[in-house]
């Protein structure tokens, strides 16, 4: 799984780092008002997204004893 990145409709592009941490973007949604909703499953609007490299701690700062630097 670490060698194969993913890209799905729910969580977007992601991969698993050497220390086992899932690295994917974070999303901020707001709930739509009933007037904004266009259908039975149209509940949320995307407000912003943050890329994985901006939100997850770098591998060098993780301290995982199973990861050997180099």
C-alpha positions, 0 to 999 in steps of 0.5 A: 500500500505504501508504494501505491498512491490512492485517489478517490472521490471521498478523500482525494489524492493520498499515500501512506508514508514510510512510518505508516501515516496516511497523508491526504488533504484536509477539507473544510465544508459548511452545511447548506441551507435547504434553499441552497440544496439542489437534491436529496444528498446535496448537504455540504459545500466545500469551503477550503482544502489544505494540501497534505504537506501543509498539515501533517508533521514531516517524517523527520520530526515524527520520531518513529523508531521503525523509520531509519533515516538515510 
